[in-house]
Amino acid sequence: MKAFWFRIRQWLHFYSRAVTKYQLHSPFVFDLANAVLEDDRWYYAFRDVEAVRNQMLTSDAQLEVVDYGAGHSGSRTGKVTVRKVARDAASSRRQGQMLFRLADWARPRKVLELGGSLGIGTMYLAAAVRSARVVSLEGCPDYAKVARINLDLLDLKNVSVLIGEFDHTLPKALETLQKPGLVFIDGNHRPEPTLQYFEACLASAGPDTVFVFDDIYWSPGMLQAWKKIQEHPRVTLTVDMFDLSLAFINPDLREKQHFSVVPVSWKPWKVW
Ligand SMILES: C[S@@+](CC[C@H](N)C(=O)[O-])C[C@H]1O[C@@H](n2cnc3c(N)ncnc32)[C@H](O)[C@@H]1O
């Protein structure tokens, strides 16, 4: 309950400071907001991923939980149904479509996801840039198996799913995936590990790498971690869209800036 009220307060705080694309001075961020928040084009991939999600939401198949993080599943071991994981831990439709549009805009050649779960976010990312090499890390072998089946269903052959604790799989992934264009950090929502994963990925990142964080409003600790990421000397721009929060390290974006951005439809009176 405490966590619920924390998130409500944070949403109100975010909303009160958020701007629409019309208040943005940065052409780069204007373009990003147009692509991720305002583009209402519909893609067949959305229908396909949501059909897979709907199928999972009716599945009573049991999975063995192996949870190394601050999990959504409610337990760190034991059994859980596919339905429950799909309901509680997967990226929402809105987040998935934002991920798709972001990847479509950034056109990364390599994508790294920390925390693949059942593969919802992975499918959106991989479907957006089928030419990209996507590596998804997942600690729970049963979740990863379901993700693999889902990816195969959508014929997304550009994805490798690596199973194991991030401490083991991340160094291996970064060795083979130098300069990933997009890194989606969506596992283990604890501040210290999140900062460690960010630093590890930063060491392999190129100027065009986009870091995407889910759940910076998960807890006061995660919000602190986000503030540290914003203050990091290599971070040149952050764009918080509440559902997803982005950090850019491109040195060409010279003046460090932080934006909180919402779609125009959320603040229709801010069109001037
Ligand atoms: C919120 S879910 C990911 C949702 C997924 N990205 C999506 O878009 O649907 C987080 C996942 O990270 C995994 N995870 C958390 N901490 C981990 C760790 N330290 N090592 C490996 N996997 C971890 C969990 O097993 C869980 O499946």
The ligand as an SDF file (V2000), in Angstrom:
LIG
                    3D

 27 29  0  0  0  0  0  0  0  0999 V2000
    9.9550   -6.7700  -14.8590 C   0  0  0  0  0  0  0  0  0  0  0  0
   10.5220   -8.2770  -15.4880 S   0  0  0  0  0  0  0  0  0  0  0  0
   10.9680   -7.8590  -17.1400 C   0  0  0  0  0  0  0  0  0  0  0  0
    9.8270   -7.5420  -18.0450 C   0  0  0  0  0  0  0  0  0  0  0  0
   10.2060   -7.5460  -19.5030 C   0  0  0  0  0  0  0  0  0  0  0  0
   11.3300   -6.6770  -19.7850 N   0  0  0  0  0  0  0  0  0  0  0  0
    9.0460   -7.1080  -20.3760 C   0  0  0  0  0  0  0  0  0  0  0  0
    9.2100   -6.1270  -21.1290 O   0  0  0  0  0  0  0  0  0  0  0  0
    7.9800   -7.7290  -20.3380 O   0  0  0  0  0  0  0  0  0  0  0  0
   12.0970   -8.4480  -14.7350 C   0  0  0  0  0  0  0  0  0  0  0  0
   12.7860   -9.7650  -15.0580 C   0  0  0  0  0  0  0  0  0  0  0  0
   14.1520   -9.6470  -14.6590 O   0  0  0  0  0  0  0  0  0  0  0  0
   14.6040  -10.8750  -14.1510 C   0  0  0  0  0  0  0  0  0  0  0  0
   15.6960  -10.5650  -13.2170 N   0  0  0  0  0  0  0  0  0  0  0  0
   15.6490   -9.7350  -12.1430 C   0  0  0  0  0  0  0  0  0  0  0  0
   16.8420   -9.6720  -11.5380 N   0  0  0  0  0  0  0  0  0  0  0  0
   17.6680  -10.4810  -12.2190 C   0  0  0  0  0  0  0  0  0  0  0  0
   19.0340  -10.8230  -12.0860 C   0  0  0  0  0  0  0  0  0  0  0  0
   19.7780  -10.2940  -11.1080 N   0  0  0  0  0  0  0  0  0  0  0  0
   19.5690  -11.6830  -12.9630 N   0  0  0  0  0  0  0  0  0  0  0  0
   18.8140  -12.2010  -13.9710 C   0  0  0  0  0  0  0  0  0  0  0  0
   17.5070  -11.9160  -14.1660 N   0  0  0  0  0  0  0  0  0  0  0  0
   16.9400  -11.0680  -13.2990 C   0  0  0  0  0  0  0  0  0  0  0  0
   13.3930  -11.4750  -13.4640 C   0  0  0  0  0  0  0  0  0  0  0  0
   13.4890  -12.8920  -13.4510 O   0  0  0  0  0  0  0  0  0  0  0  0
   12.2320  -10.9570  -14.3080 C   0  0  0  0  0  0  0  0  0  0  0  0
   11.8010  -11.9280  -15.2090 O   0  0  0  0  0  0  0  0  0  0  0  0
  1  2  1  0
  2  3  1  0
  2 10  1  0
  3  4  1  0
  4  5  1  0
  5  6  1  0
  5  7  1  0
  7  8  2  0
  7  9  1  0
 10 11  1  0
 11 12  1  0
 11 26  1  0
 12 13  1  0
 13 14  1  0
 13 24  1  0
 14 15  1  0
 14 23  1  0
 15 16  2  0
 16 17  1  0
 17 18  1  0
 17 23  2  0
 18 19  1  0
 18 20  2  0
 20 21  1  0
 21 22  2  0
 22 23  1  0
 24 25  1  0
 24 26  1  0
 26 27  1  0
M  CHG  2   2   1   9  -1
M  END
$$$$
